[in-house]
Amino acid sequence: MVVTRIKCLAKQKASMNVFKPASEVVNDILLNELTDTPCPSLPCLDSLQRTVNSFRQQLRPQDLEFDLEMEHVPDKFFWKM
């Protein structure tokens, strides 16, 4: 039950924090959800991070027909030549 909750929360947080690294998303959730009781069915951290990244991959646009959101582009990213 705990593992399912952790995976579900990881996917939710990953969709809200697209630019946050998967390792930070997983670490934050594990720190909040795990207690002192052992959880033998918990997958390794790499597996959870791959789950987060593969879920985010589905959220990316599949073609080049999308609107560029300028609030996500850093200052001085585009240079004049």
mmJSON file of the N, C-alpha and C atoms, coordinates in Angstrom:
{"data_MODEL":{"atom_site":{
"group_PDB":["ATOM","ATOM","ATOM","ATOM","ATOM","ATOM","ATOM","ATOM","ATOM","ATOM","ATOM","ATOM","ATOM","ATOM","ATOM","ATOM","ATOM","ATOM","ATOM","ATOM","ATOM","ATOM","ATOM","ATOM","ATOM","ATOM","ATOM","ATOM","ATOM","ATOM","ATOM","ATOM","ATOM","ATOM","ATOM","ATOM","ATOM","ATOM","ATOM","ATOM","ATOM","ATOM","ATOM","ATOM","ATOM","ATOM","ATOM","ATOM","ATOM","ATOM","ATOM","ATOM","ATOM","ATOM","ATOM","ATOM","ATOM","ATOM","ATOM","ATOM","ATOM","ATOM","ATOM","ATOM","ATOM","ATOM","ATOM","ATOM","ATOM","ATOM","ATOM","ATOM","ATOM","ATOM","ATOM","ATOM","ATOM","ATOM","ATOM","ATOM","ATOM","ATOM","ATOM","ATOM","ATOM","ATOM","ATOM","ATOM","ATOM","ATOM","ATOM","ATOM","ATOM","ATOM","ATOM","ATOM","ATOM","ATOM","ATOM","ATOM","ATOM","ATOM","ATOM","ATOM","ATOM","ATOM","ATOM","ATOM","ATOM","ATOM","ATOM","ATOM","ATOM","ATOM","ATOM","ATOM","ATOM","ATOM","ATOM","ATOM","ATOM","ATOM","ATOM","ATOM","ATOM","ATOM","ATOM","ATOM","ATOM","ATOM","ATOM","ATOM","ATOM","ATOM","ATOM","ATOM","ATOM","ATOM","ATOM","ATOM","ATOM","ATOM","ATOM","ATOM","ATOM","ATOM","ATOM","ATOM","ATOM","ATOM","ATOM","ATOM","ATOM","ATOM","ATOM","ATOM","ATOM","ATOM","ATOM","ATOM","ATOM","ATOM","ATOM","ATOM","ATOM","ATOM","ATOM","ATOM","ATOM","ATOM","ATOM","ATOM","ATOM","ATOM","ATOM","ATOM","ATOM","ATOM","ATOM","ATOM","ATOM","ATOM","ATOM","ATOM","ATOM","ATOM","ATOM","ATOM","ATOM","ATOM","ATOM","ATOM","ATOM","ATOM","ATOM","ATOM","ATOM","ATOM","ATOM","ATOM","ATOM","ATOM","ATOM","ATOM","ATOM","ATOM","ATOM","ATOM","ATOM","ATOM","ATOM","ATOM","ATOM","ATOM","ATOM","ATOM","ATOM","ATOM","ATOM","ATOM","ATOM","ATOM","ATOM","ATOM","ATOM","ATOM","ATOM","ATOM","ATOM","ATOM","ATOM","ATOM","ATOM","ATOM","ATOM","ATOM","ATOM","ATOM","ATOM","ATOM","ATOM","ATOM","ATOM"],
"id":[1,2,3,4,5,6,7,8,9,10,11,12,13,14,15,16,17,18,19,20,21,22,23,24,25,26,27,28,29,30,31,32,33,34,35,36,37,38,39,40,41,42,43,44,45,46,47,48,49,50,51,52,53,54,55,56,57,58,59,60,61,62,63,64,65,66,67,68,69,70,71,72,73,74,75,76,77,78,79,80,81,82,83,84,85,86,87,88,89,90,91,92,93,94,95,96,97,98,99,100,101,102,103,104,105,106,107,108,109,110,111,112,113,114,115,116,117,118,119,120,121,122,123,124,125,126,127,128,129,130,131,132,133,134,135,136,137,138,139,140,141,142,143,144,145,146,147,148,149,150,151,152,153,154,155,156,157,158,159,160,161,162,163,164,165,166,167,168,169,170,171,172,173,174,175,176,177,178,179,180,181,182,183,184,185,186,187,188,189,190,191,192,193,194,195,196,197,198,199,200,201,202,203,204,205,206,207,208,209,210,211,212,213,214,215,216,217,218,219,220,221,222,223,224,225,226,227,228,229,230,231,232,233,234,235,236,237,238,239,240,241,242,243],
"type_symbol":["N","C","C","N","C","C","N","C","C","N","C","C","N","C","C","N","C","C","N","C","C","N","C","C","N","C","C","N","C","C","N","C","C","N","C","C","N","C","C","N","C","C","N","C","C","N","C","C","N","C","C","N","C","C","N","C","C","N","C","C","N","C","C","N","C","C","N","C","C","N","C","C","N","C","C","N","C","C","N","C","C","N","C","C","N","C","C","N","C","C","N","C","C","N","C","C","N","C","C","N","C","C","N","C","C","N","C","C","N","C","C","N","C","C","N","C","C","N","C","C","N","C","C","N","C","C","N","C","C","N","C","C","N","C","C","N","C","C","N","C","C","N","C","C","N","C","C","N","C","C","N","C","C","N","C","C","N","C","C","N","C","C","N","C","C","N","C","C","N","C","C","N","C","C","N","C","C","N","C","C","N","C","C","N","C","C","N","C","C","N","C","C","N","C","C","N","C","C","N","C","C","N","C","C","N","C","C","N","C","C","N","C","C","N","C","C","N","C","C","N","C","C","N","C","C","N","C","C","N","C","C","N","C","C","N","C","C","N","C","C","N","C","C"],
"label_atom_id":["N","CA","C","N","CA","C","N","CA","C","N","CA","C","N","CA","C","N","CA","C","N","CA","C","N","CA","C","N","CA","C","N","CA","C","N","CA","C","N","CA","C","N","CA","C","N","CA","C","N","CA","C","N","CA","C","N","CA","C","N","CA","C","N","CA","C","N","CA","C","N","CA","C","N","CA","C","N","CA","C","N","CA","C","N","CA","C","N","CA","C","N","CA","C","N","CA","C","N","CA","C","N","CA","C","N","CA","C","N","CA","C","N","CA","C","N","CA","C","N","CA","C","N","CA","C","N","CA","C","N","CA","C","N","CA","C","N","CA","C","N","CA","C","N","CA","C","N","CA","C","N","CA","C","N","CA","C","N","CA","C","N","CA","C","N","CA","C","N","CA","C","N","CA","C","N","CA","C","N","CA","C","N","CA","C","N","CA","C","N","CA","C","N","CA","C","N","CA","C","N","CA","C","N","CA","C","N","CA","C","N","CA","C","N","CA","C","N","CA","C","N","CA","C","N","CA","C","N","CA","C","N","CA","C","N","CA","C","N","CA","C","N","CA","C","N","CA","C","N","CA","C","N","CA","C","N","CA","C","N","CA","C","N","CA","C","N","CA","C","N","CA","C","N","CA","C","N","CA","C","N","CA","C"],
"label_alt_id":[null,null,null,null,null,null,null,null,null,null,null,null,null,null,null,null,null,null,null,null,null,null,null,null,null,null,null,null,null,null,null,null,null,null,null,null,null,null,null,null,null,null,null,null,null,null,null,null,null,null,null,null,null,null,null,null,null,null,null,null,null,null,null,null,null,null,null,null,null,null,null,null,null,null,null,null,null,null,null,null,null,null,null,null,null,null,null,null,null,null,null,null,null,null,null,null,null,null,null,null,null,null,null,null,null,null,null,null,null,null,null,null,null,null,null,null,null,null,null,null,null,null,null,null,null,null,null,null,null,null,null,null,null,null,null,null,null,null,null,null,null,null,null,null,null,null,null,null,null,null,null,null,null,null,null,null,null,null,null,null,null,null,null,null,null,null,null,null,null,null,null,null,null,null,null,null,null,null,null,null,null,null,null,null,null,null,null,null,null,null,null,null,null,null,null,null,null,null,null,null,null,null,null,null,null,null,null,null,null,null,null,null,null,null,null,null,null,null,null,null,null,null,null,null,null,null,null,null,null,null,null,null,null,null,null,null,null,null,null,null,null,null,null],
"label_comp_id":["MET","MET","MET","VAL","VAL","VAL","VAL","VAL","VAL","THR","THR","THR","ARG","ARG","ARG","ILE","ILE","ILE","LYS","LYS","LYS","CYS","CYS","CYS","LEU","LEU","LEU","ALA","ALA","ALA","LYS","LYS","LYS","GLN","GLN","GLN","LYS","LYS","LYS","ALA","ALA","ALA","SER","SER","SER","MET","MET","MET","ASN","ASN","ASN","VAL","VAL","VAL","PHE","PHE","PHE","LYS","LYS","LYS","PRO","PRO","PRO","ALA","ALA","ALA","SER","SER","SER","GLU","GLU","GLU","VAL","VAL","VAL","VAL","VAL","VAL","ASN","ASN","ASN","ASP","ASP","ASP","ILE","ILE","ILE","LEU","LEU","LEU","LEU","LEU","LEU","ASN","ASN","ASN","GLU","GLU","GLU","LEU","LEU","LEU","THR","THR","THR","ASP","ASP","ASP","THR","THR","THR","PRO","PRO","PRO","CYS","CYS","CYS","PRO","PRO","PRO","SER","SER","SER","LEU","LEU","LEU","PRO","PRO","PRO","CYS","CYS","CYS","LEU","LEU","LEU","ASP","ASP","ASP","SER","SER","SER","LEU","LEU","LEU","GLN","GLN","GLN","ARG","ARG","ARG","THR","THR","THR","VAL","VAL","VAL","ASN","ASN","ASN","SER","SER","SER","PHE","PHE","PHE","ARG","ARG","ARG","GLN","GLN","GLN","GLN","GLN","GLN","LEU","LEU","LEU","ARG","ARG","ARG","PRO","PRO","PRO","GLN","GLN","GLN","ASP","ASP","ASP","LEU","LEU","LEU","GLU","GLU","GLU","PHE","PHE","PHE","ASP","ASP","ASP","LEU","LEU","LEU","GLU","GLU","GLU","MET","MET","MET","GLU","GLU","GLU","HIS","HIS","HIS","VAL","VAL","VAL","PRO","PRO","PRO","ASP","ASP","ASP","LYS","LYS","LYS","PHE","PHE","PHE","PHE","PHE","PHE","TRP","TRP","TRP","LYS","LYS","LYS","MET","MET","MET"],
"label_asym_id":["A","A","A","A","A","A","A","A","A","A","A","A","A","A","A","A","A","A","A","A","A","A","A","A","A","A","A","A","A","A","A","A","A","A","A","A","A","A","A","A","A","A","A","A","A","A","A","A","A","A","A","A","A","A","A","A","A","A","A","A","A","A","A","A","A","A","A","A","A","A","A","A","A","A","A","A","A","A","A","A","A","A","A","A","A","A","A","A","A","A","A","A","A","A","A","A","A","A","A","A","A","A","A","A","A","A","A","A","A","A","A","A","A","A","A","A","A","A","A","A","A","A","A","A","A","A","A","A","A","A","A","A","A","A","A","A","A","A","A","A","A","A","A","A","A","A","A","A","A","A","A","A","A","A","A","A","A","A","A","A","A","A","A","A","A","A","A","A","A","A","A","A","A","A","A","A","A","A","A","A","A","A","A","A","A","A","A","A","A","A","A","A","A","A","A","A","A","A","A","A","A","A","A","A","A","A","A","A","A","A","A","A","A","A","A","A","A","A","A","A","A","A","A","A","A","A","A","A","A","A","A","A","A","A","A","A","A","A","A","A","A","A","A"],
"label_entity_id":["1","1","1","1","1","1","1","1","1","1","1","1","1","1","1","1","1","1","1","1","1","1","1","1","1","1","1","1","1","1","1","1","1","1","1","1","1","1","1","1","1","1","1","1","1","1","1","1","1","1","1","1","1","1","1","1","1","1","1","1","1","1","1","1","1","1","1","1","1","1","1","1","1","1","1","1","1","1","1","1","1","1","1","1","1","1","1","1","1","1","1","1","1","1","1","1","1","1","1","1","1","1","1","1","1","1","1","1","1","1","1","1","1","1","1","1","1","1","1","1","1","1","1","1","1","1","1","1","1","1","1","1","1","1","1","1","1","1","1","1","1","1","1","1","1","1","1","1","1","1","1","1","1","1","1","1","1","1","1","1","1","1","1","1","1","1","1","1","1","1","1","1","1","1","1","1","1","1","1","1","1","1","1","1","1","1","1","1","1","1","1","1","1","1","1","1","1","1","1","1","1","1","1","1","1","1","1","1","1","1","1","1","1","1","1","1","1","1","1","1","1","1","1","1","1","1","1","1","1","1","1","1","1","1","1","1","1","1","1","1","1","1","1"],
"label_seq_id":[1,1,1,2,2,2,3,3,3,4,4,4,5,5,5,6,6,6,7,7,7,8,8,8,9,9,9,10,10,10,11,11,11,12,12,12,13,13,13,14,14,14,15,15,15,16,16,16,17,17,17,18,18,18,19,19,19,20,20,20,21,21,21,22,22,22,23,23,23,24,24,24,25,25,25,26,26,26,27,27,27,28,28,28,29,29,29,30,30,30,31,31,31,32,32,32,33,33,33,34,34,34,35,35,35,36,36,36,37,37,37,38,38,38,39,39,39,40,40,40,41,41,41,42,42,42,43,43,43,44,44,44,45,45,45,46,46,46,47,47,47,48,48,48,49,49,49,50,50,50,51,51,51,52,52,52,53,53,53,54,54,54,55,55,55,56,56,56,57,57,57,58,58,58,59,59,59,60,60,60,61,61,61,62,62,62,63,63,63,64,64,64,65,65,65,66,66,66,67,67,67,68,68,68,69,69,69,70,70,70,71,71,71,72,72,72,73,73,73,74,74,74,75,75,75,76,76,76,77,77,77,78,78,78,79,79,79,80,80,80,81,81,81],
"pdbx_PDB_ins_code":[null,null,null,null,null,null,null,null,null,null,null,null,null,null,null,null,null,null,null,null,null,null,null,null,null,null,null,null,null,null,null,null,null,null,null,null,null,null,null,null,null,null,null,null,null,null,null,null,null,null,null,null,null,null,null,null,null,null,null,null,null,null,null,null,null,null,null,null,null,null,null,null,null,null,null,null,null,null,null,null,null,null,null,null,null,null,null,null,null,null,null,null,null,null,null,null,null,null,null,null,null,null,null,null,null,null,null,null,null,null,null,null,null,null,null,null,null,null,null,null,null,null,null,null,null,null,null,null,null,null,null,null,null,null,null,null,null,null,null,null,null,null,null,null,null,null,null,null,null,null,null,null,null,null,null,null,null,null,null,null,null,null,null,null,null,null,null,null,null,null,null,null,null,null,null,null,null,null,null,null,null,null,null,null,null,null,null,null,null,null,null,null,null,null,null,null,null,null,null,null,null,null,null,null,null,null,null,null,null,null,null,null,null,null,null,null,null,null,null,null,null,null,null,null,null,null,null,null,null,null,null,null,null,null,null,null,null,null,null,null,null,null,null],
"Cartn_x":[0.829,0.0,0.877,1.942,2.822,3.528,3.951,4.676,3.766,2.533,1.579,1.338,1.231,1.028,2.244,3.439,4.662,4.757,4.456,4.505,3.472,2.288,1.227,1.617,2.14,2.576,3.736,4.636,5.779,5.304,4.336,3.814,3.086,2.337,1.626,2.612,3.614,4.589,5.427,5.704,6.494,5.73,4.417,3.64,3.511,3.567,3.48,4.83,5.914,7.269,8.065,7.784,8.383,9.884,10.356,11.765,12.574,11.954,12.659,13.24,14.492,15.093,14.319,14.316,13.581,14.115,15.411,15.987,15.429,15.253,14.688,13.229,12.47,11.061,10.947,11.724,11.659,12.134,13.231,13.75,12.761,12.125,11.138,9.975,9.493,8.355,8.748,9.925,10.356,10.569,11.109,11.297,9.971,8.946,7.637,6.816,6.937,6.034,6.562,7.868,8.397,8.491,8.238,8.348,9.482,9.594,10.647,10.373,9.152,8.835,9.44,9.959,10.577,9.548,9.981,9.12,9.895,9.781,10.598,10.227,9.038,8.617,8.956,9.632,9.995,11.042,10.775,11.781,12.974,14.054,15.253,14.997,15.827,15.658,15.773,16.685,16.845,15.568,14.904,13.661,12.572,12.476,11.487,11.802,13.083,13.467,13.171,13.395,13.054,11.551,10.771,9.311,8.882,9.472,9.154,9.534,10.733,11.182,10.358,9.984,9.171,7.765,7.241,5.936,6.009,7.082,7.258,7.446,8.055,8.276,6.946,5.926,4.602,3.95,4.381,3.799,4.397,5.543,6.21,5.44,5.522,4.862,5.526,4.719,5.223,5.566,5.193,5.517,6.005,6.309,6.82,5.732,4.505,3.369,2.94,3.667,3.323,3.669,3.099,3.365,4.5,5.455,6.582,6.147,6.284,5.942,7.191,7.225,8.425,8.793,7.871,8.22,9.163,9.267,10.179,11.54,11.698,12.961,13.796,15.038,15.874,16.202,16.524,16.93,18.201,18.301,19.453,19.695,18.63,18.759,18.911,18.137,18.224,19.184,20.14,21.139,20.979,21.212,21.224,22.594,22.645,23.93,24.179],
"Cartn_y":[-1.196,0.0,1.265,1.251,2.412,2.649,1.569,1.692,2.287,1.857,2.388,3.873,4.245,5.664,6.496,5.965,6.696,6.885,5.844,5.955,6.95,6.92,7.843,9.287,9.522,10.87,11.34,10.423,10.792,11.264,10.584,10.99,12.33,12.541,13.806,14.967,14.804,15.875,16.109,15.055,15.2,15.995,15.81,16.566,18.027,18.325,19.711,20.416,19.676,20.243,19.662,20.121,19.545,19.786,20.903,21.251,20.866,20.252,19.789,18.403,18.143,16.837,15.69,14.559,13.394,12.945,13.084,12.667,13.499,14.799,15.657,15.321,15.049,14.69,13.423,12.404,11.129,11.289,11.995,12.177,12.92,13.96,14.708,13.816,13.006,12.138,11.078,10.477,9.445,10.011,11.207,11.821,12.098,12.439,12.743,11.497,10.465,9.316,8.153,7.936,6.773,7.042,5.987,6.058,5.132,4.903,4.041,2.558,2.21,0.799,0.359,-0.86,-1.331,-1.532,-1.315,-1.487,-2.34,-3.669,-4.542,-4.476,-4.043,-4.026,-2.716,-1.817,-0.531,-0.723,-0.229,-0.362,0.554,0.309,1.135,2.552,3.484,4.889,5.076,4.342,4.464,4.085,3.063,2.626,3.691,4.297,5.362,6.578,6.907,8.034,7.754,6.525,6.17,6.232,5.846,5.938,7.384,8.286,9.715,10.245,9.91,10.408,9.846,8.574,8.018,8.617,8.935,9.592,10.987,11.716,13.06,13.021,11.965,11.843,11.805,11.234,11.186,12.56,13.48,14.818,15.763,15.386,16.259,16.285,17.402,17.459,16.492,15.865,14.876,15.487,16.721,17.387,18.805,19.549,20.906,21.966,21.563,22.489,22.78,23.653,24.034,25.501,26.105,27.503,27.571,28.447,28.638,29.543,29.042,29.827,30.551,31.841,32.632,32.73,32.472,32.551,31.418,30.359,29.258,29.426,30.438,30.679,31.639,31.264,32.151,33.467,34.479,35.769,35.595,36.376,36.375,35.004,34.234,32.94,33.12,34.047,34.333,35.487,35.317,36.334,36.82,38.116,38.669,38.463,38.121,37.921,39.062],
"Cartn_z":[0.0,0.0,0.0,0.769,0.868,-0.464,-1.117,-2.385,-3.457,-3.509,-4.478,-4.231,-2.979,-2.634,-3.04,-2.81,-3.161,-4.668,-5.443,-6.906,-7.418,-6.848,-7.264,-6.945,-5.743,-5.367,-6.233,-6.578,-7.414,-8.786,-9.352,-10.66,-10.57,-9.497,-9.338,-9.189,-8.337,-8.127,-9.377,-10.123,-11.353,-12.393,-12.463,-13.44,-13.04,-11.738,-11.288,-11.346,-11.144,-11.126,-12.287,-13.474,-14.674,-14.723,-14.221,-14.328,-13.088,-12.118,-10.926,-11.226,-10.857,-11.143,-10.483,-11.147,-10.644,-9.292,-9.083,-7.8,-6.649,-6.871,-5.822,-5.557,-6.607,-6.45,-5.608,-5.953,-5.236,-3.796,-3.589,-2.229,-1.338,-1.858,-1.064,-0.644,-1.56,-1.252,-0.234,-0.417,0.524,1.918,2.017,3.332,4.029,3.255,3.838,4.139,3.329,3.424,4.258,4.25,4.962,6.453,7.218,8.672,9.108,10.389,10.913,10.674,10.34,10.103,8.777,8.716,7.459,6.356,5.142,3.969,2.958,3.042,2.19,0.714,0.387,-1.012,-1.724,-1.041,-1.63,-2.73,-3.949,-5.012,-4.76,-5.471,-5.283,-5.821,-5.398,-5.786,-7.296,-7.939,-9.387,-10.119,-9.635,-10.257,-10.126,-8.962,-8.771,-9.63,-9.765,-10.607,-12.072,-12.512,-13.898,-14.127,-13.111,-13.21,-13.399,-12.623,-12.727,-14.109,-14.581,-15.883,-17.034,-16.96,-18.051,-18.037,-16.856,-16.795,-17.398,-17.099,-17.66,-19.173,-19.673,-21.115,-21.856,-21.244,-21.862,-21.911,-21.056,-21.012,-22.049,-22.609,-23.579,-24.895,-25.617,-26.93,-27.9,-28.739,-29.685,-31.04,-31.263,-32.519,-32.211,-33.221,-33.027,-33.102,-33.025,-33.044,-31.611,-30.934,-29.576,-29.375,-28.354,-28.024,-27.014,-27.27,-26.371,-25.22,-24.008,-22.824,-22.357,-22.549,-22.302,-20.82,-19.919,-18.498,-18.079,-18.911,-18.608,-19.279,-20.128,-20.827,-19.994,-19.665,-18.837,-19.553,-18.759,-19.317,-20.14,-21.182,-22.094,-22.743,-22.905,-23.562,-25.069,-25.626,-27.054,-27.26,-28.134,-28.432,-29.844,-30.056,-31.401,-32.004,-33.264,-33.953,-34.896],
"occupancy":[1.0,1.0,1.0,1.0,1.0,1.0,1.0,1.0,1.0,1.0,1.0,1.0,1.0,1.0,1.0,1.0,1.0,1.0,1.0,1.0,1.0,1.0,1.0,1.0,1.0,1.0,1.0,1.0,1.0,1.0,1.0,1.0,1.0,1.0,1.0,1.0,1.0,1.0,1.0,1.0,1.0,1.0,1.0,1.0,1.0,1.0,1.0,1.0,1.0,1.0,1.0,1.0,1.0,1.0,1.0,1.0,1.0,1.0,1.0,1.0,1.0,1.0,1.0,1.0,1.0,1.0,1.0,1.0,1.0,1.0,1.0,1.0,1.0,1.0,1.0,1.0,1.0,1.0,1.0,1.0,1.0,1.0,1.0,1.0,1.0,1.0,1.0,1.0,1.0,1.0,1.0,1.0,1.0,1.0,1.0,1.0,1.0,1.0,1.0,1.0,1.0,1.0,1.0,1.0,1.0,1.0,1.0,1.0,1.0,1.0,1.0,1.0,1.0,1.0,1.0,1.0,1.0,1.0,1.0,1.0,1.0,1.0,1.0,1.0,1.0,1.0,1.0,1.0,1.0,1.0,1.0,1.0,1.0,1.0,1.0,1.0,1.0,1.0,1.0,1.0,1.0,1.0,1.0,1.0,1.0,1.0,1.0,1.0,1.0,1.0,1.0,1.0,1.0,1.0,1.0,1.0,1.0,1.0,1.0,1.0,1.0,1.0,1.0,1.0,1.0,1.0,1.0,1.0,1.0,1.0,1.0,1.0,1.0,1.0,1.0,1.0,1.0,1.0,1.0,1.0,1.0,1.0,1.0,1.0,1.0,1.0,1.0,1.0,1.0,1.0,1.0,1.0,1.0,1.0,1.0,1.0,1.0,1.0,1.0,1.0,1.0,1.0,1.0,1.0,1.0,1.0,1.0,1.0,1.0,1.0,1.0,1.0,1.0,1.0,1.0,1.0,1.0,1.0,1.0,1.0,1.0,1.0,1.0,1.0,1.0,1.0,1.0,1.0,1.0,1.0,1.0,1.0,1.0,1.0,1.0,1.0,1.0,1.0,1.0,1.0,1.0,1.0,1.0],
"B_iso_or_equiv":[0.0,0.0,0.0,0.0,0.0,0.0,0.0,0.0,0.0,0.0,0.0,0.0,0.0,0.0,0.0,0.0,0.0,0.0,0.0,0.0,0.0,0.0,0.0,0.0,0.0,0.0,0.0,0.0,0.0,0.0,0.0,0.0,0.0,0.0,0.0,0.0,0.0,0.0,0.0,0.0,0.0,0.0,0.0,0.0,0.0,0.0,0.0,0.0,0.0,0.0,0.0,0.0,0.0,0.0,0.0,0.0,0.0,0.0,0.0,0.0,0.0,0.0,0.0,0.0,0.0,0.0,0.0,0.0,0.0,0.0,0.0,0.0,0.0,0.0,0.0,0.0,0.0,0.0,0.0,0.0,0.0,0.0,0.0,0.0,0.0,0.0,0.0,0.0,0.0,0.0,0.0,0.0,0.0,0.0,0.0,0.0,0.0,0.0,0.0,0.0,0.0,0.0,0.0,0.0,0.0,0.0,0.0,0.0,0.0,0.0,0.0,0.0,0.0,0.0,0.0,0.0,0.0,0.0,0.0,0.0,0.0,0.0,0.0,0.0,0.0,0.0,0.0,0.0,0.0,0.0,0.0,0.0,0.0,0.0,0.0,0.0,0.0,0.0,0.0,0.0,0.0,0.0,0.0,0.0,0.0,0.0,0.0,0.0,0.0,0.0,0.0,0.0,0.0,0.0,0.0,0.0,0.0,0.0,0.0,0.0,0.0,0.0,0.0,0.0,0.0,0.0,0.0,0.0,0.0,0.0,0.0,0.0,0.0,0.0,0.0,0.0,0.0,0.0,0.0,0.0,0.0,0.0,0.0,0.0,0.0,0.0,0.0,0.0,0.0,0.0,0.0,0.0,0.0,0.0,0.0,0.0,0.0,0.0,0.0,0.0,0.0,0.0,0.0,0.0,0.0,0.0,0.0,0.0,0.0,0.0,0.0,0.0,0.0,0.0,0.0,0.0,0.0,0.0,0.0,0.0,0.0,0.0,0.0,0.0,0.0,0.0,0.0,0.0,0.0,0.0,0.0,0.0,0.0,0.0,0.0,0.0,0.0,0.0,0.0,0.0,0.0,0.0,0.0],
"pdbx_formal_charge":[null,null,null,null,null,null,null,null,null,null,null,null,null,null,null,null,null,null,null,null,null,null,null,null,null,null,null,null,null,null,null,null,null,null,null,null,null,null,null,null,null,null,null,null,null,null,null,null,null,null,null,null,null,null,null,null,null,null,null,null,null,null,null,null,null,null,null,null,null,null,null,null,null,null,null,null,null,null,null,null,null,null,null,null,null,null,null,null,null,null,null,null,null,null,null,null,null,null,null,null,null,null,null,null,null,null,null,null,null,null,null,null,null,null,null,null,null,null,null,null,null,null,null,null,null,null,null,null,null,null,null,null,null,null,null,null,null,null,null,null,null,null,null,null,null,null,null,null,null,null,null,null,null,null,null,null,null,null,null,null,null,null,null,null,null,null,null,null,null,null,null,null,null,null,null,null,null,null,null,null,null,null,null,null,null,null,null,null,null,null,null,null,null,null,null,null,null,null,null,null,null,null,null,null,null,null,null,null,null,null,null,null,null,null,null,null,null,null,null,null,null,null,null,null,null,null,null,null,null,null,null,null,null,null,null,null,null,null,null,null,null,null,null],
"auth_seq_id":[1,1,1,2,2,2,3,3,3,4,4,4,5,5,5,6,6,6,7,7,7,8,8,8,9,9,9,10,10,10,11,11,11,12,12,12,13,13,13,14,14,14,15,15,15,16,16,16,17,17,17,18,18,18,19,19,19,20,20,20,21,21,21,22,22,22,23,23,23,24,24,24,25,25,25,26,26,26,27,27,27,28,28,28,29,29,29,30,30,30,31,31,31,32,32,32,33,33,33,34,34,34,35,35,35,36,36,36,37,37,37,38,38,38,39,39,39,40,40,40,41,41,41,42,42,42,43,43,43,44,44,44,45,45,45,46,46,46,47,47,47,48,48,48,49,49,49,50,50,50,51,51,51,52,52,52,53,53,53,54,54,54,55,55,55,56,56,56,57,57,57,58,58,58,59,59,59,60,60,60,61,61,61,62,62,62,63,63,63,64,64,64,65,65,65,66,66,66,67,67,67,68,68,68,69,69,69,70,70,70,71,71,71,72,72,72,73,73,73,74,74,74,75,75,75,76,76,76,77,77,77,78,78,78,79,79,79,80,80,80,81,81,81],
"auth_comp_id":["MET","MET","MET","VAL","VAL","VAL","VAL","VAL","VAL","THR","THR","THR","ARG","ARG","ARG","ILE","ILE","ILE","LYS","LYS","LYS","CYS","CYS","CYS","LEU","LEU","LEU","ALA","ALA","ALA","LYS","LYS","LYS","GLN","GLN","GLN","LYS","LYS","LYS","ALA","ALA","ALA","SER","SER","SER","MET","MET","MET","ASN","ASN","ASN","VAL","VAL","VAL","PHE","PHE","PHE","LYS","LYS","LYS","PRO","PRO","PRO","ALA","ALA","ALA","SER","SER","SER","GLU","GLU","GLU","VAL","VAL","VAL","VAL","VAL","VAL","ASN","ASN","ASN","ASP","ASP","ASP","ILE","ILE","ILE","LEU","LEU","LEU","LEU","LEU","LEU","ASN","ASN","ASN","GLU","GLU","GLU","LEU","LEU","LEU","THR","THR","THR","ASP","ASP","ASP","THR","THR","THR","PRO","PRO","PRO","CYS","CYS","CYS","PRO","PRO","PRO","SER","SER","SER","LEU","LEU","LEU","PRO","PRO","PRO","CYS","CYS","CYS","LEU","LEU","LEU","ASP","ASP","ASP","SER","SER","SER","LEU","LEU","LEU","GLN","GLN","GLN","ARG","ARG","ARG","THR","THR","THR","VAL","VAL","VAL","ASN","ASN","ASN","SER","SER","SER","PHE","PHE","PHE","ARG","ARG","ARG","GLN","GLN","GLN","GLN","GLN","GLN","LEU","LEU","LEU","ARG","ARG","ARG","PRO","PRO","PRO","GLN","GLN","GLN","ASP","ASP","ASP","LEU","LEU","LEU","GLU","GLU","GLU","PHE","PHE","PHE","ASP","ASP","ASP","LEU","LEU","LEU","GLU","GLU","GLU","MET","MET","MET","GLU","GLU","GLU","HIS","HIS","HIS","VAL","VAL","VAL","PRO","PRO","PRO","ASP","ASP","ASP","LYS","LYS","LYS","PHE","PHE","PHE","PHE","PHE","PHE","TRP","TRP","TRP","LYS","LYS","LYS","MET","MET","MET"],
"auth_asym_id":["A","A","A","A","A","A","A","A","A","A","A","A","A","A","A","A","A","A","A","A","A","A","A","A","A","A","A","A","A","A","A","A","A","A","A","A","A","A","A","A","A","A","A","A","A","A","A","A","A","A","A","A","A","A","A","A","A","A","A","A","A","A","A","A","A","A","A","A","A","A","A","A","A","A","A","A","A","A","A","A","A","A","A","A","A","A","A","A","A","A","A","A","A","A","A","A","A","A","A","A","A","A","A","A","A","A","A","A","A","A","A","A","A","A","A","A","A","A","A","A","A","A","A","A","A","A","A","A","A","A","A","A","A","A","A","A","A","A","A","A","A","A","A","A","A","A","A","A","A","A","A","A","A","A","A","A","A","A","A","A","A","A","A","A","A","A","A","A","A","A","A","A","A","A","A","A","A","A","A","A","A","A","A","A","A","A","A","A","A","A","A","A","A","A","A","A","A","A","A","A","A","A","A","A","A","A","A","A","A","A","A","A","A","A","A","A","A","A","A","A","A","A","A","A","A","A","A","A","A","A","A","A","A","A","A","A","A","A","A","A","A","A","A"],
"auth_atom_id":["N","CA","C","N","CA","C","N","CA","C","N","CA","C","N","CA","C","N","CA","C","N","CA","C","N","CA","C","N","CA","C","N","CA","C","N","CA","C","N","CA","C","N","CA","C","N","CA","C","N","CA","C","N","CA","C","N","CA","C","N","CA","C","N","CA","C","N","CA","C","N","CA","C","N","CA","C","N","CA","C","N","CA","C","N","CA","C","N","CA","C","N","CA","C","N","CA","C","N","CA","C","N","CA","C","N","CA","C","N","CA","C","N","CA","C","N","CA","C","N","CA","C","N","CA","C","N","CA","C","N","CA","C","N","CA","C","N","CA","C","N","CA","C","N","CA","C","N","CA","C","N","CA","C","N","CA","C","N","CA","C","N","CA","C","N","CA","C","N","CA","C","N","CA","C","N","CA","C","N","CA","C","N","CA","C","N","CA","C","N","CA","C","N","CA","C","N","CA","C","N","CA","C","N","CA","C","N","CA","C","N","CA","C","N","CA","C","N","CA","C","N","CA","C","N","CA","C","N","CA","C","N","CA","C","N","CA","C","N","CA","C","N","CA","C","N","CA","C","N","CA","C","N","CA","C","N","CA","C","N","CA","C","N","CA","C","N","CA","C","N","CA","C","N","CA","C","N","CA","C","N","CA","C"],
"pdbx_PDB_model_num":[1,1,1,1,1,1,1,1,1,1,1,1,1,1,1,1,1,1,1,1,1,1,1,1,1,1,1,1,1,1,1,1,1,1,1,1,1,1,1,1,1,1,1,1,1,1,1,1,1,1,1,1,1,1,1,1,1,1,1,1,1,1,1,1,1,1,1,1,1,1,1,1,1,1,1,1,1,1,1,1,1,1,1,1,1,1,1,1,1,1,1,1,1,1,1,1,1,1,1,1,1,1,1,1,1,1,1,1,1,1,1,1,1,1,1,1,1,1,1,1,1,1,1,1,1,1,1,1,1,1,1,1,1,1,1,1,1,1,1,1,1,1,1,1,1,1,1,1,1,1,1,1,1,1,1,1,1,1,1,1,1,1,1,1,1,1,1,1,1,1,1,1,1,1,1,1,1,1,1,1,1,1,1,1,1,1,1,1,1,1,1,1,1,1,1,1,1,1,1,1,1,1,1,1,1,1,1,1,1,1,1,1,1,1,1,1,1,1,1,1,1,1,1,1,1,1,1,1,1,1,1,1,1,1,1,1,1,1,1,1,1,1,1]
}}}
